[in-house]
Amino acid sequence: MTIYIGPSKWWWTGDTNLTNDLHYACLAKVCPVGTTTRDGAVLICKSGGTGWFVAPSSTQVNSQWAGGQYNSTSVGDKCCISEWSGLETALEGATRRIDSTKWFVPSSSQLNNPGYVCRTNWDSFDATNYWSSTEVSSTNACKQNFNNGNINSNNKTNSNRVRAFRSEKL
């Protein structure tokens, strides 16, 4: 694969059957923030040796909180998307060869930074509340308010937006 970087855009030539892992890793290392991947995700931030991607806006769902069931399905500190109503289905419909262990619902700190802080690099976002994967109690979890940046506790039975993230080491 060859990646060319121009003054206002990037493009590639070569093998289009690259695995998503290699595709994302290459883009995180060499492409500028704001680059859209072949499956519609966007590189929103490069920070602390990590490139952060947000899933395409077409995969965003409105859902109640996952209910804390992900304790058995976490990958490291990342909450698997399969616990969130409709999120995995939406993501699979928008991407090629998805590895659902690579996409996750961000913690409250990840949703705040880089999520909220780098929101202007998203393809689009709603000025509303987004769930994080951070549980506060048996009845409440953390949400990020995209109107004002506040992180608050919210009842898990409420519906808020949910968007998947992916991260790659630089």
N, C-alpha and C positions, 0 to 999 in steps of 0.2 A: 504494500500500500504506500502510496506517495501522497503526502499532504502538502498543498501549496497554501501559503498565507499571503493574501494580497492586502492592499491598503484598506479595503472596506468589506472584504468577505473572505471566506475560506472555501475550499473544495478539495475533493480527493479523486484519485484515479486508482485503479487496481481492483483487488479482490473485494467484491461486495458481499461475499459470504463469510466475512470475518465474524467471529463470535462477538456477541455483545460485550463480553468482558474486555476483549482487546480493543474493540471500537471505542468504548467509554474511556478506557485507560489512555489510549492515544489522544483522544480529544481533550481529556483533562490536563494532559501534560503540555500540549502544544498549541491549543486553540484558545482564543480570547474568551473571556466571560461574555455571555450572550449568544454563544454558538448553539445552534439547534442540531440535535443528533438526527440520524436517519429515521428514528421512530418518533420524533417530535418532542422529546425531552429537551430541556434547556440547561446549559451549564450556567448556574447563577452566581457562583462564587468560587474563588480559590483562596483558601485560608488554612494556615497551620499545616501545610503539607498535604492538604486534601482538596480535591475538586468536588463540588456539590452540584447535583443535578436535581431538578424538579420535573416530575412527570408531566406530560402534556395536559393542557387545560381540559381536553376532551375526556380525560380519565377522572377528573374531580367528581366526588360523590358527596351527597348530603346524607349523613348517617348519625344514628345514636352512637355513643362511645362503645368500643369493642367489649367492654365488660370485664377486663382484667383476665381474660382467658389466655392471653398470649404468654403467660409465664412458661408454658411448656413449648411454645413455638418461637421463642426469641432466638435470634442469631446474634450472639454476642450481646451487645446492648441495644440491638435494633429490633423493633416490633415487626413481625412479619405481616404482610398486607392481607393474608388470608383471613384474619380475624375480623376485618372490617367489611361490613355489608356492602356488596357490590363493587368494592375497590379492585379486588383481584380480577374479576370478570372484565371490568372497564379497562384495566391496564393490559390484560392479555389481548383484548380486542384491538388495542392501538399499537402494539409492538410485535416485533418478530422474536421468536425463540426466547421468550422472557424466562428468566430465572427468578422466581418469586422470592428467593432468599436474598437477592441483591437489592430489592426494593423494600422500603420500610416506611412506617409512619413515624415521623421524627419525634424525639422527646421534646419537652417544653423548651429546653435550652437550645436545641437544634432548630426548632420551629421559629424561635426568636432570632437567633443568629447562627446560620446565615439566612434562614427562611424569611422572616419579616424584614430584617436589615437589607437584604438583597432582593426584595420583592420587585423592584423596578426592572430587574433582569428576567423575571418570569415572563412567559408568553402572555399570561393574563392572570389576574387574581381578583377575588371579590373583596370589597371593603366590608367584611363581615368577620365572623368568628371561625377559626379553624381548630379542630381537635389536635392535641398532641397525644403521644402514647403514655404520658406521665399520669399515673393514678395518684389522687390525693387521699381518697378514702374509699370505703365500699360503695359509696353513692356519688362521689364527685371525682372529676378528673380536670386536668389543666387544658385551657383553651387560650389561643392567641387572638387578640382582637386586632384585625387588620385596619380598623379605623384609626386607632390611637396607639397601638403598640403594646397595650397592657396585656399581661398574662394573668388570668383569673381562674378560680375554681368554678366549675359548672356542673350541674346535675347531669349524670350520665344518660338519663332518659331524654334529654334535649337533643335535637338534631343540629349539627354544625357541619361545615365543610370538612372534607378530608382529602389530602393530596399526598401522594407517595414521593419519597426522596430516594436518592441513590448517592453513594459517595465512592470516590476512587482516590487512592494514594497518588500523589504527584511524583 
